[in-house]
Amino acid sequence: MNLNNLDLNLLKVLLVLLEEKNTHRAAEKLDTSQPAVSRSLGRLREALDDQLFVRHNRGLKLTPRAEELAAVLPGIYSQLDSALESRKFDPIEMEGRFRIALNGFLIESYGTEIYRLFNRYCPKVELELYSFGSSTVSHLQDGSCDLAITYQPLLTPKAIYQKNIAKSQFGYICRRGLVDEKKTIPIEELDNYRWASMVVPGFNEQMELVKKYANLNVKPAFRSQHAIPILQALRSEDMLFIAPRELYQVIDHNKFQFVEMDEKGHATRRDVMDIVIAYNQRHWNTEKYRWLEQEIKQLKFSQLDS
């Protein structure tokens, strides 16, 4: 083994190869060419005196030595990255792509605010917003997604850090005048109304409110992955749209109203859910992610008393 032939760039290539197990995907993630990754792999094999990877189907299989490195290298690299990071983080110096996955409701409510945040403080960044889905957690693990914002409960492995940043109140959006301004509606009474809901992958099946739908005789009149078609339908339909108050805050209050859920008789409010931010554990406590977390919390997320 000749450690003198190793440098930080080679360690970064090794880290990504250990995660991706594929030179083409590693090249995409490193924003370089596949031949360049292959050359780096050759240098790594020589320096570590081990094959590290062997061909397996369409990818690479780790040798026992590579398995050992995969268990410790991410943590070591994260500590090194944090130690070398400037203690005076300046967001203006951020550049490259930054990918955020948001729950379908939150991307409608806060997508523009997040863009404005990055445009103001990090104008060099190529911001990409995606809908949170069933594969988002694995994308946080492999680095193809940098940050996620969704609702609890969020089940993640230990490699993913998560923190509650706000609370969100769910209720109903309808055309103004459909329901008395002071009226509240229990979710159990939805059978008395035509109603709509958003299709939010990785969220609907977890949401406590949605579990109540099974007790309803009437199914949704309309479901969509996007809010705009539902809101357009509400303008001419007598229908309730189950949605968070945050979404109501960014639409025309002259045309729509927000109706609260009647939660009388329930010890715990079912209409209030925690909003959670999540990212790879290797970014925990870095200056950049502490700044991002703080700035995102300053957006107009609801802050309700639980």
C-alpha positions as CSV (number, residue, x, y, z in Angstrom):
1,M,0.0,0.0,0.0
2,N,1.4,3.4,-1.0
3,L,-0.6,6.2,0.7
4,N,1.7,8.8,-0.8
5,N,-0.2,8.3,-4.1
6,L,-3.5,9.2,-2.6
7,D,-5.0,12.7,-2.5
8,L,-8.4,14.1,-1.6
9,N,-9.7,14.0,-5.2
10,L,-9.0,10.3,-5.4
11,L,-10.7,9.7,-2.1
12,K,-13.7,11.5,-3.4
13,V,-13.8,9.3,-6.5
14,L,-13.5,6.2,-4.2
15,L,-16.3,7.4,-2.0
16,V,-18.7,7.9,-4.9
17,L,-17.7,4.6,-6.5
18,L,-18.4,2.8,-3.2
19,E,-21.9,4.4,-3.2
20,E,-22.8,4.0,-6.9
21,K,-20.9,0.7,-7.8
22,N,-21.0,1.9,-11.4
23,T,-18.4,4.0,-13.2
24,H,-20.9,5.7,-15.5
25,R,-23.1,6.9,-12.6
26,A,-20.1,7.9,-10.6
27,A,-18.9,10.0,-13.6
28,E,-22.2,11.8,-13.8
29,K,-22.2,12.5,-10.1
30,L,-18.7,13.8,-10.2
31,D,-19.4,15.8,-13.3
32,T,-16.5,14.2,-15.2
33,S,-16.0,11.5,-17.9
34,Q,-16.3,7.7,-17.4
35,P,-12.7,7.2,-18.7
36,A,-11.4,9.7,-16.1
37,V,-13.2,7.7,-13.3
38,S,-11.7,4.5,-14.7
39,R,-8.2,6.0,-14.6
40,S,-8.7,7.1,-11.0
41,L,-9.9,3.6,-10.1
42,G,-6.6,2.3,-11.6
43,R,-4.6,4.6,-9.4
44,L,-6.7,3.6,-6.4
45,R,-6.1,0.0,-7.0
46,E,-2.4,0.5,-7.2
47,A,-2.2,2.7,-4.1
48,L,-4.3,0.4,-2.0
49,D,-3.0,-2.9,-3.5
50,D,-6.5,-4.3,-4.0
51,Q,-8.9,-4.7,-6.9
52,L,-11.6,-2.9,-4.8
53,F,-14.3,-3.7,-7.4
54,V,-14.9,-6.7,-9.7
55,R,-17.4,-6.8,-12.7
56,H,-20.8,-8.0,-11.7
57,N,-23.8,-7.9,-14.0
58,R,-24.0,-4.3,-15.2
59,G,-22.2,-2.8,-12.3
60,L,-19.3,-3.4,-9.9
61,K,-19.2,-5.7,-6.8
62,L,-17.1,-4.6,-3.8
63,T,-14.2,-6.8,-2.7
64,P,-13.9,-7.5,1.1
65,R,-11.3,-4.7,1.3
66,A,-13.7,-2.3,-0.4
67,E,-16.5,-3.4,2.0
68,E,-14.3,-2.4,4.9
69,L,-13.6,1.0,3.3
70,A,-17.3,1.5,2.6
71,A,-18.1,1.1,6.3
72,V,-15.7,3.8,7.5
73,L,-14.8,6.2,4.6
74,P,-18.1,8.2,4.5
75,G,-17.7,9.2,8.1
76,I,-14.0,10.0,7.8
77,Y,-14.6,12.1,4.7
78,S,-17.4,13.9,6.3
79,Q,-15.2,14.8,9.3
80,L,-12.4,15.9,7.0
81,D,-14.8,18.0,4.9
82,S,-16.1,19.7,8.1
83,A,-12.6,20.3,9.4
84,L,-11.5,21.9,6.1
85,E,-14.6,23.9,5.6
86,S,-14.2,27.7,6.1
87,R,-15.7,28.7,9.4
88,K,-16.9,31.9,7.7
89,F,-19.3,30.4,5.3
90,D,-20.4,32.8,2.5
91,P,-23.5,31.6,0.6
92,I,-22.5,33.9,-2.3
93,E,-19.7,31.4,-3.1
94,M,-22.0,28.5,-3.4
95,E,-22.2,27.2,-7.0
96,G,-23.2,24.2,-9.0
97,R,-26.5,22.3,-8.9
98,F,-28.5,22.0,-5.6
99,R,-31.4,19.7,-5.7
100,I,-34.3,19.9,-3.2
101,A,-37.2,17.4,-3.0
102,L,-40.4,18.9,-1.5
103,N,-43.7,17.3,-0.6
104,G,-46.3,18.1,-3.3
105,F,-48.2,20.5,-1.1
106,L,-45.0,22.3,0.0
107,I,-43.6,22.7,-3.5
108,E,-46.8,24.5,-4.4
109,S,-46.7,26.7,-1.3
110,Y,-43.0,27.4,-1.0
111,G,-41.3,26.6,-4.3
112,T,-41.1,30.2,-5.3
113,E,-40.0,31.4,-1.9
114,I,-37.1,28.9,-1.9
115,Y,-36.1,30.0,-5.4
116,R,-36.1,33.6,-4.2
117,L,-33.9,32.6,-1.2
118,F,-31.3,31.0,-3.4
119,N,-31.5,33.8,-6.1
120,R,-30.9,36.4,-3.4
121,Y,-28.1,34.7,-1.4
122,C,-26.7,32.1,-3.8
123,P,-27.1,33.4,-7.4
124,K,-24.4,31.1,-8.7
125,V,-26.4,28.0,-7.7
126,E,-28.5,26.1,-10.3
127,L,-31.5,25.3,-8.2
128,E,-33.6,22.3,-9.0
129,L,-36.9,21.5,-7.2
130,Y,-38.5,18.0,-7.3
131,S,-41.5,16.4,-5.8
132,F,-40.8,14.2,-2.8
133,G,-41.4,10.6,-3.7
134,S,-40.8,7.0,-2.7
135,S,-37.2,7.1,-3.9
136,T,-36.2,10.4,-2.3
137,V,-34.7,8.9,0.8
138,S,-32.4,6.7,-1.3
139,H,-31.5,9.7,-3.4
140,L,-30.5,11.6,-0.2
141,Q,-28.3,8.6,0.7
142,D,-26.5,8.5,-2.7
143,G,-26.2,12.2,-3.0
144,S,-28.4,12.7,-6.1
145,C,-30.7,14.8,-3.9
146,D,-29.2,17.4,-1.5
147,L,-32.1,18.2,0.8
148,A,-35.7,17.2,1.4
149,I,-38.7,19.0,3.0
150,T,-41.8,17.0,3.8
151,Y,-44.2,16.0,6.6
152,Q,-43.8,13.6,9.5
153,P,-43.8,10.6,9.8
154,L,-40.7,10.3,7.8
155,L,-39.0,6.9,8.1
156,T,-35.3,7.2,7.3
157,P,-32.1,5.1,8.0
158,K,-29.4,6.4,10.4
159,A,-27.5,7.9,7.4
160,I,-30.2,10.5,7.0
161,Y,-30.5,13.4,9.5
162,Q,-33.9,14.9,10.0
163,K,-35.3,17.8,12.1
164,N,-38.8,19.2,12.6
165,I,-38.8,22.9,11.6
166,A,-42.5,23.9,11.7
167,K,-46.1,22.8,12.1
168,S,-48.8,22.8,9.4
169,Q,-52.5,22.9,9.8
170,F,-54.7,21.0,7.4
171,G,-58.2,21.9,6.5
172,Y,-60.3,22.5,3.4
173,I,-60.1,25.0,0.6
174,C,-63.3,25.8,-1.3
175,R,-64.7,28.6,-3.4
176,R,-65.6,31.6,-1.4
177,G,-69.2,31.6,-0.2
178,L,-69.7,27.8,-0.4
179,V,-69.4,27.4,3.4
180,D,-70.2,29.8,6.2
181,E,-67.1,31.7,7.3
182,K,-67.3,30.5,10.9
183,K,-68.2,26.9,10.1
184,T,-65.8,24.0,10.9
185,I,-66.2,20.5,9.4
186,P,-65.1,17.2,11.0
187,I,-63.3,15.0,8.5
188,E,-65.8,12.3,9.3
189,E,-68.5,14.4,7.7
190,L,-66.9,14.5,4.3
191,D,-69.6,12.1,3.1
192,N,-71.9,15.2,3.1
193,Y,-69.8,16.9,0.5
194,R,-68.0,16.4,-2.8
195,W,-64.3,16.6,-2.1
196,A,-60.9,16.5,-3.8
197,S,-57.4,15.6,-2.7
198,M,-53.9,15.7,-4.1
199,V,-52.0,12.5,-5.0
200,V,-48.7,12.9,-3.1
201,P,-46.4,9.9,-3.5
202,G,-44.9,8.7,-0.2
203,F,-47.2,10.9,1.8
204,N,-50.9,10.0,1.4
205,E,-50.5,6.5,2.7
206,Q,-48.7,7.8,5.8
207,M,-50.9,10.7,6.7
208,E,-53.2,10.1,9.7
209,L,-56.0,12.1,8.2
210,V,-56.0,9.9,5.1
211,K,-56.5,6.8,7.3
212,K,-59.9,8.2,8.1
213,Y,-60.9,8.1,4.4
214,A,-61.4,4.3,4.7
215,N,-64.5,5.0,6.9
216,L,-66.1,7.2,4.3
217,N,-68.7,5.9,1.9
218,V,-68.0,8.5,-0.8
219,K,-64.6,8.5,-2.5
220,P,-62.8,11.7,-3.8
221,A,-64.6,13.3,-6.7
222,F,-61.2,14.5,-8.0
223,R,-57.5,13.6,-7.4
224,S,-54.5,15.2,-9.0
225,Q,-50.7,15.3,-8.5
226,H,-50.9,19.1,-8.9
227,A,-52.9,21.7,-7.1
228,I,-53.8,24.0,-10.1
229,P,-56.3,21.6,-11.8
230,I,-58.1,21.2,-8.5
231,L,-58.2,24.9,-7.7
232,Q,-59.5,25.6,-11.2
233,A,-62.3,23.1,-10.7
234,L,-63.2,24.6,-7.2
235,R,-64.0,27.9,-8.9
236,S,-67.1,26.4,-10.5
237,E,-67.7,23.3,-8.3
238,D,-69.3,22.9,-4.9
239,M,-66.3,20.9,-3.6
240,L,-63.9,20.8,-0.7
241,F,-60.1,20.4,-1.3
242,I,-58.2,18.8,1.6
243,A,-55.0,20.9,1.9
244,P,-52.7,22.8,4.3
245,R,-53.2,26.4,5.3
246,E,-49.9,27.2,3.6
247,L,-51.4,26.5,0.2
248,Y,-54.3,28.8,0.9
249,Q,-51.8,31.6,1.8
250,V,-50.5,31.7,-1.8
251,I,-53.9,31.7,-3.7
252,D,-56.5,34.4,-4.3
253,H,-58.5,35.0,-1.1
254,N,-61.2,36.8,-3.0
255,K,-62.0,33.5,-4.8
256,F,-61.2,30.9,-2.2
257,Q,-61.7,30.4,1.5
258,F,-60.1,28.1,4.1
259,V,-62.4,26.0,6.3
260,E,-60.9,24.5,9.5
261,M,-61.4,20.9,10.5
262,D,-63.6,20.5,13.6
263,E,-61.3,18.7,16.1
264,K,-63.6,18.9,19.1
265,G,-63.5,15.8,21.2
266,H,-60.1,14.7,20.1
267,A,-57.3,14.8,22.7
268,T,-54.7,15.2,19.9
269,R,-55.2,17.5,17.0
270,R,-55.3,15.4,13.9
271,D,-55.2,18.4,11.6
272,V,-51.7,19.6,12.7
273,M,-48.7,17.9,11.2
274,D,-44.9,18.5,11.6
275,I,-42.9,19.7,8.7
276,V,-39.4,18.1,8.6
277,I,-36.2,18.9,6.8
278,A,-33.9,16.0,5.9
279,Y,-30.4,15.5,4.4
280,N,-27.5,13.1,4.4
281,Q,-25.9,12.8,7.9
282,R,-22.5,13.7,6.4
283,H,-23.7,17.3,6.0
284,W,-24.8,17.5,9.6
285,N,-23.4,20.5,11.5
286,T,-21.5,21.9,8.4
287,E,-21.7,25.7,8.0
288,K,-23.5,25.4,4.7
289,Y,-26.3,23.2,6.0
290,R,-26.7,25.1,9.2
291,W,-27.2,28.2,7.2
292,L,-29.7,26.5,4.8
293,E,-31.6,25.1,7.7
294,Q,-31.9,28.5,9.4
295,E,-32.9,30.3,6.3
296,I,-35.5,27.8,5.3
297,K,-37.0,28.0,8.8
298,Q,-37.4,31.7,8.3
299,L,-39.7,31.2,5.3
300,K,-43.4,31.7,6.0
301,F,-44.0,28.2,7.4
302,S,-46.9,28.0,9.8
303,Q,-45.9,28.1,13.5
304,L,-48.9,26.7,15.4
305,D,-49.3,25.9,19.0
306,S,-49.6,22.1,19.2
